[in-house]
Amino acid sequence: MVDYLISNENNYLMSLMQTGICFTTILNASEMLAACKNNDEHLAVRSVLDSLKVLGLHSKYALSVPEFADKTSSLRDALFCVVSLINKLPIVTLNRERYKKTNLKIIHPQEVGV
């Protein structure tokens, strides 16, 4: 999402969105909105987020964090893994190495036929 917002051109996100429903988490949404420096940036982020389904974090997700704590480099990444696991969704990322120890389905955007 950040790549799309920075480049301001069609990229993997646009192609992925054309293949079906795309998801993100409240973590990504919060980080992107917090990084906005002005109203134009805020509107651009909101435009992208309005095109996605933003998944929240249930308190019970914390129970699954230990499963990924030693397989990821941060609590944030462990939470993404929990969201992926519980919602039965793959993680689409340009950095597959980040989640390689998790045994979750990790997809590079180019693998989606974009």
C-alpha positions in Angstrom: 0.0 0.0 0.0 2.8 2.4 0.8 4.5 1.6 -2.5 1.2 2.5 -4.3 0.8 5.8 -2.4 4.4 6.8 -2.9 4.6 6.0 -6.6 1.2 7.3 -7.4 0.9 4.9 -10.3 -0.6 1.5 -11.0 1.3 -1.2 -9.3 0.7 -4.5 -7.6 -2.0 -3.2 -5.3 -4.2 -2.1 -8.2 -3.7 -5.4 -9.9 -4.4 -7.4 -6.8 -7.6 -5.4 -6.1 -8.8 -6.3 -9.6 -8.4 -10.0 -8.8 -10.7 -9.9 -5.8 -11.3 -8.6 -2.3 -8.1 -7.4 -0.6 -7.6 -7.1 3.1 -5.4 -5.2 5.4 -5.3 -4.8 9.2 -6.1 -2.1 11.6 -2.3 -2.0 12.2 -1.5 -1.1 8.6 -4.4 1.4 8.5 -3.3 3.1 11.7 0.3 3.3 10.7 -0.5 4.8 7.3 -2.9 7.3 8.7 -0.5 8.3 11.5 2.2 9.0 9.0 0.1 11.5 7.0 1.7 14.9 7.1 -1.2 16.9 5.5 -4.8 16.6 4.4 -3.9 15.5 0.9 -2.0 12.5 2.2 -4.8 11.7 4.6 -7.3 11.7 1.7 -5.0 9.5 -0.4 -4.7 7.0 2.4 -8.4 7.0 3.1 -9.1 6.4 -0.6 -6.9 3.3 -0.6 -8.4 2.1 2.7 -11.9 2.6 1.5 -11.1 0.1 -1.3 -10.0 -2.6 1.1 -11.5 -4.6 3.9 -9.8 -3.5 7.1 -9.6 -6.4 9.6 -9.6 -5.6 13.3 -7.8 -7.4 16.1 -9.8 -9.4 18.6 -8.4 -9.8 22.1 -8.3 -13.6 21.6 -5.7 -13.1 18.9 -3.2 -12.5 21.6 -3.5 -16.2 22.5 -1.9 -17.2 19.2 0.9 -14.6 19.2 3.3 -17.0 21.0 3.0 -19.4 18.0 4.7 -16.8 15.8 6.9 -14.9 18.4 10.1 -16.9 17.6 9.3 -17.1 13.8 9.0 -13.3 13.2 11.2 -10.3 14.0 8.5 -8.2 15.7 5.2 -8.3 17.6 3.7 -6.5 14.6 4.7 -9.3 12.2 3.5 -11.9 14.7 0.1 -10.2 14.8 -0.1 -10.2 11.0 0.6 -13.9 11.1 -2.2 -14.5 13.6 -4.6 -12.5 11.5 -3.6 -14.5 8.5 -4.0 -17.8 10.3 -7.4 -17.1 12.0 -8.9 -15.5 8.9 -7.4 -18.2 6.6 -5.8 -15.5 4.3 -2.4 -15.6 2.7 0.0 -12.8 3.3 0.8 -10.9 0.2 4.2 -9.1 0.5 7.2 -8.0 -1.5 9.4 -9.4 1.3 8.7 -13.1 1.6 11.7 -13.6 3.8 10.0 -11.7 6.5 7.5 -14.6 7.1 9.4 -17.6 5.8 9.5 -19.4 9.1 5.8 -19.2 9.8 4.4 -22.0 7.5 1.7 -19.7 6.4 0.9 -19.1 2.8 3.1 -16.2 1.7 2.6 -14.8 -1.8 4.6 -12.3 -3.8 2.3 -10.1 -5.8 3.8 -11.3 -9.1 2.5 -14.8 -8.2 -1.1 -13.7 -8.5 -0.7 -13.2 -12.2 -0.4 -9.4 -12.0 
